[in-house]
Amino acid sequence: MKYPFIWLIQFYRKFISPLTPPTCRFYPTCSQYGLEAFEKHGAIKGFILTTIRILKCHPFHPGGFDPVPEKWPSKKN
């Protein structure tokens, strides 16, 4: 189930990303983050983590080092 998402990210990295200037404000890049999220957490959780990361990508967010969490984020009580 996770492989179609991984293939989409790889397609983006190979054919679309080279056409745009490098502007990522995060490390690892959003596409690398997505690949790692799908590999570590599977399709559903990987999709959620990647979507949250992409939504943070805007000029008002400072960016910086933002790795994929090793464990699924738990609720903080």
PDB file of N, H, CA, C and O in Angstrom:
ATOM      1  N   MET A   1       0.822  -1.202   0.000  1.00  0.00           N
ATOM      2  CA  MET A   1       0.000   0.000   0.000  1.00  0.00           C
ATOM      3  C   MET A   1       0.862   1.261   0.000  1.00  0.00           C
ATOM      4  O   MET A   1       0.470   2.280  -0.568  1.00  0.00           O
ATOM      5  N   LYS A   2       2.032   1.197   0.633  1.00  0.00           N
ATOM      6  H   LYS A   2       2.350   0.369   1.095  1.00  0.00           H
ATOM      7  CA  LYS A   2       2.873   2.386   0.709  1.00  0.00           C
ATOM      8  C   LYS A   2       3.628   2.648  -0.593  1.00  0.00           C
ATOM      9  O   LYS A   2       4.060   3.774  -0.840  1.00  0.00           O
ATOM     10  N   TYR A   3       3.788   1.623  -1.425  1.00  0.00           N
ATOM     11  H   TYR A   3       3.436   0.708  -1.224  1.00  0.00           H
ATOM     12  CA  TYR A   3       4.629   1.775  -2.610  1.00  0.00           C
ATOM     13  C   TYR A   3       4.098   2.762  -3.653  1.00  0.00           C
ATOM     14  O   TYR A   3       4.909   3.451  -4.273  1.00  0.00           O
ATOM     15  N   PRO A   4       2.792   2.870  -3.882  1.00  0.00           N
ATOM     16  CA  PRO A   4       2.342   3.917  -4.818  1.00  0.00           C
ATOM     17  C   PRO A   4       2.737   5.326  -4.366  1.00  0.00           C
ATOM     18  O   PRO A   4       3.064   6.176  -5.193  1.00  0.00           O
ATOM     19  N   PHE A   5       2.706   5.568  -3.053  1.00  0.00           N
ATOM     20  H   PHE A   5       2.440   4.877  -2.381  1.00  0.00           H
ATOM     21  CA  PHE A   5       3.112   6.881  -2.535  1.00  0.00           C
ATOM     22  C   PHE A   5       4.616   7.090  -2.733  1.00  0.00           C
ATOM     23  O   PHE A   5       5.056   8.176  -3.110  1.00  0.00           O
ATOM     24  N   ILE A   6       5.385   6.053  -2.478  1.00  0.00           N
ATOM     25  H   ILE A   6       5.027   5.170  -2.171  1.00  0.00           H
ATOM     26  CA  ILE A   6       6.837   6.146  -2.663  1.00  0.00           C
ATOM     27  C   ILE A   6       7.159   6.393  -4.128  1.00  0.00           C
ATOM     28  O   ILE A   6       8.030   7.203  -4.444  1.00  0.00           O
ATOM     29  N   TRP A   7       6.464   5.700  -5.027  1.00  0.00           N
ATOM     30  H   TRP A   7       5.757   5.041  -4.770  1.00  0.00           H
ATOM     31  CA  TRP A   7       6.694   5.915  -6.460  1.00  0.00           C
ATOM     32  C   TRP A   7       6.330   7.338  -6.876  1.00  0.00           C
ATOM     33  O   TRP A   7       7.021   7.936  -7.701  1.00  0.00           O
ATOM     34  N   LEU A   8       5.255   7.885  -6.315  1.00  0.00           N
ATOM     35  H   LEU A   8       4.694   7.400  -5.645  1.00  0.00           H
ATOM     36  CA  LEU A   8       4.884   9.273  -6.627  1.00  0.00           C
ATOM     37  C   LEU A   8       5.975  10.247  -6.183  1.00  0.00           C
ATOM     38  O   LEU A   8       6.321  11.173  -6.916  1.00  0.00           O
ATOM     39  N   ILE A   9       6.509  10.038  -4.996  1.00  0.00           N
ATOM     40  H   ILE A   9       6.228   9.285  -4.401  1.00  0.00           H
ATOM     41  CA  ILE A   9       7.578  10.914  -4.503  1.00  0.00           C
ATOM     42  C   ILE A   9       8.816  10.780  -5.375  1.00  0.00           C
ATOM     43  O   ILE A   9       9.458  11.779  -5.701  1.00  0.00           O
ATOM     44  N   GLN A  10       9.157   9.550  -5.755  1.00  0.00           N
ATOM     45  H   GLN A  10       8.636   8.739  -5.490  1.00  0.00           H
ATOM     46  CA  GLN A  10      10.326   9.350  -6.619  1.00  0.00           C
ATOM     47  C   GLN A  10      10.112   9.981  -7.993  1.00  0.00           C
ATOM     48  O   GLN A  10      11.044  10.543  -8.567  1.00  0.00           O
ATOM     49  N   PHE A  11       8.892   9.893  -8.523  1.00  0.00           N
ATOM     50  H   PHE A  11       8.135   9.436  -8.057  1.00  0.00           H
ATOM     51  CA  PHE A  11       8.577  10.549  -9.792  1.00  0.00           C
ATOM     52  C   PHE A  11       8.760  12.060  -9.661  1.00  0.00           C
ATOM     53  O   PHE A  11       9.361  12.699 -10.525  1.00  0.00           O
ATOM     54  N   TYR A  12       8.234  12.624  -8.572  1.00  0.00           N
ATOM     55  H   TYR A  12       7.745  12.105  -7.870  1.00  0.00           H
ATOM     56  CA  TYR A  12       8.383  14.058  -8.319  1.00  0.00           C
ATOM     57  C   TYR A  12       9.859  14.443  -8.261  1.00  0.00           C
ATOM     58  O   TYR A  12      10.270  15.422  -8.883  1.00  0.00           O
ATOM     59  N   ARG A  13      10.653  13.681  -7.522  1.00  0.00           N
ATOM     60  H   ARG A  13      10.320  12.886  -7.017  1.00  0.00           H
ATOM     61  CA  ARG A  13      12.078  14.000  -7.354  1.00  0.00           C
ATOM     62  C   ARG A  13      12.844  13.908  -8.670  1.00  0.00           C
ATOM     63  O   ARG A  13      13.776  14.677  -8.900  1.00  0.00           O
ATOM     64  N   LYS A  14      12.457  12.974  -9.532  1.00  0.00           N
ATOM     65  H   LYS A  14      11.699  12.349  -9.345  1.00  0.00           H
ATOM     66  CA  LYS A  14      13.197  12.765 -10.773  1.00  0.00           C
ATOM     67  C   LYS A  14      12.766  13.714 -11.890  1.00  0.00           C
ATOM     68  O   LYS A  14      13.610  14.188 -12.650  1.00  0.00           O
ATOM     69  N   PHE A  15      11.472  13.998 -12.002  1.00  0.00           N
ATOM     70  H   PHE A  15      10.787  13.612 -11.385  1.00  0.00           H
ATOM     71  CA  PHE A  15      10.986  14.735 -13.161  1.00  0.00           C
ATOM     72  C   PHE A  15      10.476  16.149 -12.872  1.00  0.00           C
ATOM     73  O   PHE A  15      10.569  17.011 -13.746  1.00  0.00           O
ATOM     74  N   ILE A  16       9.952  16.410 -11.700  1.00  0.00           N
ATOM     75  H   ILE A  16       9.876  15.710 -10.991  1.00  0.00           H
ATOM     76  CA  ILE A  16       9.366  17.723 -11.417  1.00  0.00           C
ATOM     77  C   ILE A  16      10.321  18.608 -10.634  1.00  0.00           C
ATOM     78  O   ILE A  16      10.508  19.776 -10.973  1.00  0.00           O
ATOM     79  N   SER A  17      10.922  18.062  -9.597  1.00  0.00           N
ATOM     80  H   SER A  17      10.771  17.113  -9.322  1.00  0.00           H
ATOM     81  CA  SER A  17      11.818  18.844  -8.745  1.00  0.00           C
ATOM     82  C   SER A  17      12.975  19.498  -9.505  1.00  0.00           C
ATOM     83  O   SER A  17      13.315  20.640  -9.197  1.00  0.00           O
ATOM     84  N   PRO A  18      13.597  18.829 -10.485  1.00  0.00           N
ATOM     85  CA  PRO A  18      14.694  19.489 -11.206  1.00  0.00           C
ATOM     86  C   PRO A  18      14.266  20.737 -11.991  1.00  0.00           C
ATOM     87  O   PRO A  18      15.111  21.550 -12.367  1.00  0.00           O
ATOM     88  N   LEU A  19      12.980  20.889 -12.234  1.00  0.00           N
ATOM     89  H   LEU A  19      12.294  20.229 -11.929  1.00  0.00           H
ATOM     90  CA  LEU A  19      12.490  22.040 -12.988  1.00  0.00           C
ATOM     91  C   LEU A  19      12.295  23.278 -12.120  1.00  0.00           C
ATOM     92  O   LEU A  19      12.068  24.371 -12.639  1.00  0.00           O
ATOM     93  N   THR A  20      12.381  23.114 -10.812  1.00  0.00           N
ATOM     94  H   THR A  20      12.565  22.226 -10.390  1.00  0.00           H
ATOM     95  CA  THR A  20      12.174  24.237  -9.899  1.00  0.00           C
ATOM     96  C   THR A  20      13.451  24.516  -9.112  1.00  0.00           C
ATOM     97  O   THR A  20      14.250  23.607  -8.886  1.00  0.00           O
ATOM     98  N   PRO A  21      13.648  25.761  -8.696  1.00  0.00           N
ATOM     99  CA  PRO A  21      14.852  26.062  -7.904  1.00  0.00           C
ATOM    100  C   PRO A  21      14.749  25.446  -6.510  1.00  0.00           C
ATOM    101  O   PRO A  21      13.647  25.278  -5.988  1.00  0.00           O
ATOM    102  N   PRO A  22      15.883  25.110  -5.907  1.00  0.00           N
ATOM    103  CA  PRO A  22      15.847  24.537  -4.555  1.00  0.00           C
ATOM    104  C   PRO A  22      15.442  25.595  -3.528  1.00  0.00           C
ATOM    105  O   PRO A  22      16.165  26.569  -3.318  1.00  0.00           O
ATOM    106  N   THR A  23      14.303  25.406  -2.900  1.00  0.00           N
ATOM    107  H   THR A  23      13.715  24.615  -3.070  1.00  0.00           H
ATOM    108  CA  THR A  23      13.798  26.392  -1.941  1.00  0.00           C
ATOM    109  C   THR A  23      13.373  25.767  -0.621  1.00  0.00           C
ATOM    110  O   THR A  23      12.713  26.425   0.183  1.00  0.00           O
ATOM    111  N   CYS A  24      13.732  24.522  -0.382  1.00  0.00           N
ATOM    112  H   CYS A  24      14.268  23.987  -1.036  1.00  0.00           H
ATOM    113  CA  CYS A  24      13.267  23.841   0.826  1.00  0.00           C
ATOM    114  C   CYS A  24      13.874  24.487   2.062  1.00  0.00           C
ATOM    115  O   CYS A  24      15.080  24.727   2.122  1.00  0.00           O
ATOM    116  N   ARG A  25      13.032  24.764   3.041  1.00  0.00           N
ATOM    117  H   ARG A  25      12.052  24.569   2.992  1.00  0.00           H
ATOM    118  CA  ARG A  25      13.483  25.399   4.278  1.00  0.00           C
ATOM    119  C   ARG A  25      13.716  24.385   5.384  1.00  0.00           C
ATOM    120  O   ARG A  25      14.063  24.753   6.506  1.00  0.00           O
ATOM    121  N   PHE A  26      13.528  23.119   5.073  1.00  0.00           N
ATOM    122  H   PHE A  26      13.246  22.821   4.161  1.00  0.00           H
ATOM    123  CA  PHE A  26      13.698  22.059   6.065  1.00  0.00           C
ATOM    124  C   PHE A  26      14.846  21.128   5.699  1.00  0.00           C
ATOM    125  O   PHE A  26      15.249  21.029   4.540  1.00  0.00           O
ATOM    126  N   TYR A  27      15.358  20.451   6.717  1.00  0.00           N
ATOM    127  H   TYR A  27      15.030  20.532   7.658  1.00  0.00           H
ATOM    128  CA  TYR A  27      16.270  19.340   6.497  1.00  0.00           C
ATOM    129  C   TYR A  27      15.758  18.184   7.329  1.00  0.00           C
ATOM    130  O   TYR A  27      15.572  18.355   8.534  1.00  0.00           O
ATOM    131  N   PRO A  28      15.527  17.043   6.765  1.00  0.00           N
ATOM    132  CA  PRO A  28      15.642  16.672   5.360  1.00  0.00           C
ATOM    133  C   PRO A  28      14.555  17.346   4.523  1.00  0.00           C
ATOM    134  O   PRO A  28      13.566  17.846   5.059  1.00  0.00           O
ATOM    135  N   THR A  29      14.750  17.353   3.214  1.00  0.00           N
ATOM    136  H   THR A  29      15.553  16.947   2.779  1.00  0.00           H
ATOM    137  CA  THR A  29      13.762  17.976   2.337  1.00  0.00           C
ATOM    138  C   THR A  29      12.417  17.277   2.507  1.00  0.00           C
ATOM    139  O   THR A  29      12.348  16.168   3.036  1.00  0.00           O
ATOM    140  N   CYS A  30      11.364  17.927   2.061  1.00  0.00           N
ATOM    141  H   CYS A  30      11.420  18.828   1.631  1.00  0.00           H
ATOM    142  CA  CYS A  30      10.027  17.349   2.217  1.00  0.00           C
ATOM    143  C   CYS A  30       9.893  16.021   1.477  1.00  0.00           C
ATOM    144  O   CYS A  30       9.230  15.108   1.968  1.00  0.00           O
ATOM    145  N   SER A  31      10.509  15.902   0.308  1.00  0.00           N
ATOM    146  H   SER A  31      11.047  16.644  -0.092  1.00  0.00           H
ATOM    147  CA  SER A  31      10.413  14.632  -0.409  1.00  0.00           C
ATOM    148  C   SER A  31      11.182  13.530   0.316  1.00  0.00           C
ATOM    149  O   SER A  31      10.709  12.396   0.382  1.00  0.00           O
ATOM    150  N   GLN A  32      12.351  13.841   0.857  1.00  0.00           N
ATOM    151  H   GLN A  32      12.735  14.763   0.803  1.00  0.00           H
ATOM    152  CA  GLN A  32      13.097  12.847   1.627  1.00  0.00           C
ATOM    153  C   GLN A  32      12.338  12.484   2.904  1.00  0.00           C
ATOM    154  O   GLN A  32      12.297  11.319   3.299  1.00  0.00           O
ATOM    155  N   TYR A  33      11.744  13.478   3.536  1.00  0.00           N
ATOM    156  H   TYR A  33      11.777  14.425   3.215  1.00  0.00           H
ATOM    157  CA  TYR A  33      10.925  13.247   4.732  1.00  0.00           C
ATOM    158  C   TYR A  33       9.780  12.296   4.392  1.00  0.00           C
ATOM    159  O   TYR A  33       9.503  11.360   5.142  1.00  0.00           O
ATOM    160  N   GLY A  34       9.119  12.537   3.264  1.00  0.00           N
ATOM    161  H   GLY A  34       9.344  13.298   2.656  1.00  0.00           H
ATOM    162  CA  GLY A  34       8.012  11.681   2.848  1.00  0.00           C
ATOM    163  C   GLY A  34       8.448  10.243   2.635  1.00  0.00           C
ATOM    164  O   GLY A  34       7.778   9.313   3.083  1.00  0.00           O
ATOM    165  N   LEU A  35       9.574  10.060   1.949  1.00  0.00           N
ATOM    166  H   LEU A  35      10.118  10.815   1.585  1.00  0.00           H
ATOM    167  CA  LEU A  35      10.077   8.701   1.735  1.00  0.00           C
ATOM    168  C   LEU A  35      10.355   8.005   3.062  1.00  0.00           C
ATOM    169  O   LEU A  35       9.979   6.848   3.252  1.00  0.00           O
ATOM    170  N   GLU A  36      11.007   8.703   3.971  1.00  0.00           N
ATOM    171  H   GLU A  36      11.312   9.643   3.817  1.00  0.00           H
ATOM    172  CA  GLU A  36      11.320   8.116   5.276  1.00  0.00           C
ATOM    173  C   GLU A  36      10.048   7.827   6.076  1.00  0.00           C
ATOM    174  O   GLU A  36       9.953   6.795   6.739  1.00  0.00           O
ATOM    175  N   ALA A  37       9.076   8.730   6.015  1.00  0.00           N
ATOM    176  H   ALA A  37       9.153   9.569   5.476  1.00  0.00           H
ATOM    177  CA  ALA A  37       7.831   8.541   6.763  1.00  0.00           C
ATOM    178  C   ALA A  37       7.076   7.310   6.265  1.00  0.00           C
ATOM    179  O   ALA A  37       6.566   6.532   7.071  1.00  0.00           O
ATOM    180  N   PHE A  38       7.000   7.127   4.950  1.00  0.00           N
ATOM    181  H   PHE A  38       7.414   7.759   4.295  1.00  0.00           H
ATOM    182  CA  PHE A  38       6.313   5.954   4.410  1.00  0.00           C
ATOM    183  C   PHE A  38       7.069   4.672   4.732  1.00  0.00           C
ATOM    184  O   PHE A  38       6.450   3.648   5.022  1.00  0.00           O
ATOM    185  N   GLU A  39       8.387   4.712   4.687  1.00  0.00           N
ATOM    186  H   GLU A  39       8.890   5.544   4.452  1.00  0.00           H
ATOM    187  CA  GLU A  39       9.177   3.523   5.006  1.00  0.00           C
ATOM    188  C   GLU A  39       9.043   3.139   6.481  1.00  0.00           C
ATOM    189  O   GLU A  39       8.900   1.959   6.799  1.00  0.00           O
ATOM    190  N   LYS A  40       9.088   4.107   7.370  1.00  0.00           N
ATOM    191  H   LYS A  40       9.204   5.066   7.112  1.00  0.00           H
ATOM    192  CA  LYS A  40       9.055   3.823   8.813  1.00  0.00           C
ATOM    193  C   LYS A  40       7.660   3.538   9.348  1.00  0.00           C
ATOM    194  O   LYS A  40       7.493   2.698  10.232  1.00  0.00           O
ATOM    195  N   HIS A  41       6.648   4.236   8.815  1.00  0.00           N
ATOM    196  H   HIS A  41       6.783   4.919   8.097  1.00  0.00           H
ATOM    197  CA  HIS A  41       5.325   4.201   9.440  1.00  0.00           C
ATOM    198  C   HIS A  41       4.215   3.637   8.557  1.00  0.00           C
ATOM    199  O   HIS A  41       3.072   3.548   9.008  1.00  0.00           O
ATOM    200  N   GLY A  42       4.509   3.257   7.325  1.00  0.00           N
ATOM    201  H   GLY A  42       5.437   3.329   6.959  1.00  0.00           H
ATOM    202  CA  GLY A  42       3.480   2.701   6.456  1.00  0.00           C
ATOM    203  C   GLY A  42       2.673   3.774   5.743  1.00  0.00           C
ATOM    204  O   GLY A  42       2.965   4.966   5.843  1.00  0.00           O
ATOM    205  N   ALA A  43       1.644   3.325   5.017  1.00  0.00           N
ATOM    206  H   ALA A  43       1.407   2.357   4.935  1.00  0.00           H
ATOM    207  CA  ALA A  43       0.909   4.220   4.125  1.00  0.00           C
ATOM    208  C   ALA A  43       0.091   5.282   4.853  1.00  0.00           C
ATOM    209  O   ALA A  43       0.190   6.464   4.526  1.00  0.00           O
ATOM    210  N   ILE A  44      -0.704   4.885   5.821  1.00  0.00           N
ATOM    211  H   ILE A  44      -0.784   3.924   6.087  1.00  0.00           H
ATOM    212  CA  ILE A  44      -1.632   5.837   6.443  1.00  0.00           C
ATOM    213  C   ILE A  44      -0.892   6.842   7.322  1.00  0.00           C
ATOM    214  O   ILE A  44      -1.053   8.051   7.157  1.00  0.00           O
ATOM    215  N   LYS A  45      -0.086   6.346   8.248  1.00  0.00           N
ATOM    216  H   LYS A  45       0.045   5.364   8.382  1.00  0.00           H
ATOM    217  CA  LYS A  45       0.653   7.251   9.130  1.00  0.00           C
ATOM    218  C   LYS A  45       1.690   8.048   8.349  1.00  0.00           C
ATOM    219  O   LYS A  45       1.919   9.220   8.647  1.00  0.00           O
ATOM    220  N   GLY A  46       2.318   7.428   7.355  1.00  0.00           N
ATOM    221  H   GLY A  46       2.132   6.476   7.113  1.00  0.00           H
ATOM    222  CA  GLY A  46       3.275   8.140   6.517  1.00  0.00           C
ATOM    223  C   GLY A  46       2.612   9.273   5.753  1.00  0.00           C
ATOM    224  O   GLY A  46       3.178  10.358   5.616  1.00  0.00           O
ATOM    225  N   PHE A  47       1.396   9.013   5.251  1.00  0.00           N
ATOM    226  H   PHE A  47       0.936   8.132   5.362  1.00  0.00           H
ATOM    227  CA  PHE A  47       0.648  10.048   4.536  1.00  0.00           C
ATOM    228  C   PHE A  47       0.312  11.207   5.464  1.00  0.00           C
ATOM    229  O   PHE A  47       0.439  12.370   5.081  1.00  0.00           O
ATOM    230  N   ILE A  48      -0.114  10.897   6.675  1.00  0.00           N
ATOM    231  H   ILE A  48      -0.218   9.953   6.987  1.00  0.00           H
ATOM    232  CA  ILE A  48      -0.465  11.948   7.641  1.00  0.00           C
ATOM    233  C   ILE A  48       0.763  12.784   7.990  1.00  0.00           C
ATOM    234  O   ILE A  48       0.702  14.014   7.970  1.00  0.00           O
ATOM    235  N   LEU A  49       1.878  12.125   8.309  1.00  0.00           N
ATOM    236  H   LEU A  49       1.928  11.126   8.325  1.00  0.00           H
ATOM    237  CA  LEU A  49       3.102  12.855   8.657  1.00  0.00           C
ATOM    238  C   LEU A  49       3.591  13.719   7.497  1.00  0.00           C
ATOM    239  O   LEU A  49       3.995  14.864   7.698  1.00  0.00           O
ATOM    240  N   THR A  50       3.555  13.168   6.282  1.00  0.00           N
ATOM    241  H   THR A  50       3.227  12.237   6.119  1.00  0.00           H
ATOM    242  CA  THR A  50       4.014  13.916   5.110  1.00  0.00           C
ATOM    243  C   THR A  50       3.107  15.106   4.830  1.00  0.00           C
ATOM    244  O   THR A  50       3.590  16.185   4.485  1.00  0.00           O
ATOM    245  N   THR A  51       1.804  14.921   4.976  1.00  0.00           N
ATOM    246  H   THR A  51       1.412  14.045   5.257  1.00  0.00           H
ATOM    247  CA  THR A  51       0.861  16.021   4.764  1.00  0.00           C
ATOM    248  C   THR A  51       1.097  17.141   5.770  1.00  0.00           C
ATOM    249  O   THR A  51       1.106  18.316   5.405  1.00  0.00           O
ATOM    250  N   ILE A  52       1.287  16.778   7.038  1.00  0.00           N
ATOM    251  H   ILE A  52       1.280  15.824   7.335  1.00  0.00           H
ATOM    252  CA  ILE A  52       1.563  17.795   8.062  1.00  0.00           C
ATOM    253  C   ILE A  52       2.841  18.549   7.728  1.00  0.00           C
ATOM    254  O   ILE A  52       2.900  19.770   7.868  1.00  0.00           O
ATOM    255  N   ARG A  53       3.855  17.830   7.291  1.00  0.00           N
ATOM    256  H   ARG A  53       3.807  16.837   7.177  1.00  0.00           H
ATOM    257  CA  ARG A  53       5.136  18.465   6.945  1.00  0.00           C
ATOM    258  C   ARG A  53       4.962  19.436   5.781  1.00  0.00           C
ATOM    259  O   ARG A  53       5.481  20.551   5.823  1.00  0.00           O
ATOM    260  N   ILE A  54       4.240  19.025   4.745  1.00  0.00           N
ATOM    261  H   ILE A  54       3.818  18.119   4.710  1.00  0.00           H
ATOM    262  CA  ILE A  54       4.033  19.898   3.580  1.00  0.00           C
ATOM    263  C   ILE A  54       3.223  21.133   3.974  1.00  0.00           C
ATOM    264  O   ILE A  54       3.473  22.223   3.461  1.00  0.00           O
ATOM    265  N   LEU A  55       2.260  20.975   4.877  1.00  0.00           N
ATOM    266  H   LEU A  55       2.058  20.089   5.294  1.00  0.00           H
ATOM    267  CA  LEU A  55       1.479  22.130   5.331  1.00  0.00           C
ATOM    268  C   LEU A  55       2.321  23.124   6.127  1.00  0.00           C
ATOM    269  O   LEU A  55       1.975  24.303   6.203  1.00  0.00           O
ATOM    270  N   LYS A  56       3.420  22.665   6.719  1.00  0.00           N
ATOM    271  H   LYS A  56       3.701  21.707   6.657  1.00  0.00           H
ATOM    272  CA  LYS A  56       4.324  23.569   7.447  1.00  0.00           C
ATOM    273  C   LYS A  56       5.247  24.335   6.508  1.00  0.00           C
ATOM    274  O   LYS A  56       5.934  25.263   6.936  1.00  0.00           O
ATOM    275  N   CYS A  57       5.269  23.960   5.244  1.00  0.00           N
ATOM    276  H   CYS A  57       4.712  23.206   4.896  1.00  0.00           H
ATOM    277  CA  CYS A  57       6.197  24.573   4.294  1.00  0.00           C
ATOM    278  C   CYS A  57       5.591  25.859   3.725  1.00  0.00           C
ATOM    279  O   CYS A  57       4.898  25.838   2.707  1.00  0.00           O
ATOM    280  N   HIS A  58       5.863  26.960   4.393  1.00  0.00           N
ATOM    281  H   HIS A  58       6.425  26.977   5.220  1.00  0.00           H
ATOM    282  CA  HIS A  58       5.402  28.271   3.943  1.00  0.00           C
ATOM    283  C   HIS A  58       6.367  29.325   4.488  1.00  0.00           C
ATOM    284  O   HIS A  58       7.155  29.030   5.386  1.00  0.00           O
ATOM    285  N   PRO A  59       6.314  30.544   3.959  1.00  0.00           N
ATOM    286  CA  PRO A  59       7.295  31.563   4.346  1.00  0.00           C
ATOM    287  C   PRO A  59       7.258  31.975   5.815  1.00  0.00           C
ATOM    288  O   PRO A  59       8.229  32.552   6.304  1.00  0.00           O
ATOM    289  N   PHE A  60       6.177  31.698   6.531  1.00  0.00           N
ATOM    290  H   PHE A  60       5.388  31.229   6.134  1.00  0.00           H
ATOM    291  CA  PHE A  60       6.069  32.134   7.918  1.00  0.00           C
ATOM    292  C   PHE A  60       6.581  31.094   8.914  1.00  0.00           C
ATOM    293  O   PHE A  60       6.632  31.360  10.115  1.00  0.00           O
ATOM    294  N   HIS A  61       6.955  29.929   8.431  1.00  0.00           N
ATOM    295  H   HIS A  61       6.914  29.713   7.456  1.00  0.00           H
ATOM    296  CA  HIS A  61       7.522  28.888   9.303  1.00  0.00           C
ATOM    297  C   HIS A  61       9.044  28.964   9.198  1.00  0.00           C
ATOM    298  O   HIS A  61       9.576  29.067   8.093  1.00  0.00           O
ATOM    299  N   PRO A  62       9.752  28.915  10.327  1.00  0.00           N
ATOM    300  CA  PRO A  62      11.208  29.079  10.273  1.00  0.00           C
ATOM    301  C   PRO A  62      11.950  27.924   9.619  1.00  0.00           C
ATOM    302  O   PRO A  62      13.083  28.108   9.173  1.00  0.00           O
ATOM    303  N   GLY A  63      11.350  26.740   9.548  1.00  0.00           N
ATOM    304  H   GLY A  63      10.429  26.591   9.910  1.00  0.00           H
ATOM    305  CA  GLY A  63      12.037  25.597   8.951  1.00  0.00           C
ATOM    306  C   GLY A  63      13.051  25.013   9.909  1.00  0.00           C
ATOM    307  O   GLY A  63      12.859  25.048  11.124  1.00  0.00           O
ATOM    308  N   GLY A  64      14.136  24.472   9.363  1.00  0.00           N
ATOM    309  H   GLY A  64      14.293  24.443   8.376  1.00  0.00           H
ATOM    310  CA  GLY A  64      15.188  23.896  10.188  1.00  0.00           C
ATOM    311  C   GLY A  64      15.193  22.381  10.146  1.00  0.00           C
ATOM    312  O   GLY A  64      14.650  21.772   9.224  1.00  0.00           O
ATOM    313  N   PHE A  65      15.807  21.782  11.146  1.00  0.00           N
ATOM    314  H   PHE A  65      16.248  22.276  11.895  1.00  0.00           H
ATOM    315  CA  PHE A  65      15.935  20.328  11.225  1.00  0.00           C
ATOM    316  C   PHE A  65      14.635  19.734  11.752  1.00  0.00           C
ATOM    317  O   PHE A  65      14.205  20.059  12.859  1.00  0.00           O
ATOM    318  N   ASP A  66      14.011  18.866  10.966  1.00  0.00           N
ATOM    319  H   ASP A  66      14.360  18.602  10.067  1.00  0.00           H
ATOM    320  CA  ASP A  66      12.719  18.280  11.321  1.00  0.00           C
ATOM    321  C   ASP A  66      12.690  16.830  10.845  1.00  0.00           C
ATOM    322  O   ASP A  66      12.120  16.538   9.794  1.00  0.00           O
ATOM    323  N   PRO A  67      13.301  15.913  11.611  1.00  0.00           N
ATOM    324  CA  PRO A  67      13.350  14.515  11.173  1.00  0.00           C
ATOM    325  C   PRO A  67      12.017  13.797  11.373  1.00  0.00           C
ATOM    326  O   PRO A  67      11.154  14.256  12.122  1.00  0.00           O
ATOM    327  N   VAL A  68      11.868  12.674  10.695  1.00  0.00           N
ATOM    328  H   VAL A  68      12.568  12.301  10.086  1.00  0.00           H
ATOM    329  CA  VAL A  68      10.699  11.818  10.883  1.00  0.00           C
ATOM    330  C   VAL A  68      10.798  11.193  12.274  1.00  0.00           C
ATOM    331  O   VAL A  68      11.851  10.672  12.639  1.00  0.00           O
ATOM    332  N   PRO A  69       9.714  11.238  13.057  1.00  0.00           N
ATOM    333  CA  PRO A  69       9.785  10.624  14.389  1.00  0.00           C
ATOM    334  C   PRO A  69       9.980   9.110  14.288  1.00  0.00           C
ATOM    335  O   PRO A  69       9.428   8.463  13.397  1.00  0.00           O
ATOM    336  N   GLU A  70      10.765   8.558  15.202  1.00  0.00           N
ATOM    337  H   GLU A  70      11.213   9.084  15.925  1.00  0.00           H
ATOM    338  CA  GLU A  70      10.998   7.112  15.216  1.00  0.00           C
ATOM    339  C   GLU A  70       9.726   6.358  15.580  1.00  0.00           C
ATOM    340  O   GLU A  70       9.440   5.305  15.009  1.00  0.00           O
ATOM    341  N   LYS A  71       8.963   6.893  16.528  1.00  0.00           N
ATOM    342  H   LYS A  71       9.196   7.748  16.992  1.00  0.00           H
ATOM    343  CA  LYS A  71       7.699   6.288  16.937  1.00  0.00           C
ATOM    344  C   LYS A  71       6.575   7.240  16.581  1.00  0.00           C
ATOM    345  O   LYS A  71       6.774   8.451  16.484  1.00  0.00           O
ATOM    346  N   TRP A  72       5.389   6.676  16.386  1.00  0.00           N
ATOM    347  H   TRP A  72       5.228   5.692  16.465  1.00  0.00           H
ATOM    348  CA  TRP A  72       4.220   7.495  16.086  1.00  0.00           C
ATOM    349  C   TRP A  72       3.994   8.460  17.246  1.00  0.00           C
ATOM    350  O   TRP A  72       3.998   8.034  18.401  1.00  0.00           O
ATOM    351  N   PRO A  73       3.794   9.764  16.966  1.00  0.00           N
ATOM    352  CA  PRO A  73       3.591  10.737  18.052  1.00  0.00           C
ATOM    353  C   PRO A  73       2.399  10.344  18.923  1.00  0.00           C
ATOM    354  O   PRO A  73       1.307  10.083  18.419  1.00  0.00           O
ATOM    355  N   SER A  74       2.622  10.308  20.224  1.00  0.00           N
ATOM    356  H   SER A  74       3.509  10.520  20.634  1.00  0.00           H
ATOM    357  CA  SER A  74       1.545   9.941  21.149  1.00  0.00           C
ATOM    358  C   SER A  74       0.853  11.193  21.667  1.00  0.00           C
ATOM    359  O   SER A  74       1.389  12.299  21.591  1.00  0.00           O
ATOM    360  N   LYS A  75      -0.348  10.993  22.195  1.00  0.00           N
ATOM    361  H   LYS A  75      -0.783  10.094  22.257  1.00  0.00           H
ATOM    362  CA  LYS A  75      -1.087  12.111  22.780  1.00  0.00           C
ATOM    363  C   LYS A  75      -0.396  12.540  24.058  1.00  0.00           C
ATOM    364  O   LYS A  75       0.051  11.704  24.843  1.00  0.00           O
ATOM    365  N   LYS A  76      -0.311  13.833  24.262  1.00  0.00           N
ATOM    366  H   LYS A  76      -0.674  14.512  23.625  1.00  0.00           H
ATOM    367  CA  LYS A  76       0.274  14.364  25.488  1.00  0.00           C
ATOM    368  C   LYS A  76      -0.861  14.765  26.413  1.00  0.00           C
ATOM    369  O   LYS A  76      -1.654  15.648  26.085  1.00  0.00           O
ATOM    370  N   ASN A  77      -0.940  14.125  27.560  1.00  0.00           N
ATOM    371  H   ASN A  77      -0.296  13.408  27.827  1.00  0.00           H
ATOM    372  CA  ASN A  77      -2.023  14.409  28.516  1.00  0.00           C
ATOM    373  C   ASN A  77      -1.587  15.404  29.539  1.00  0.00           C
ATOM    374  O   ASN A  77      -2.366  15.763  30.422  1.00  0.00           O
TER     375      ASN A  77
END
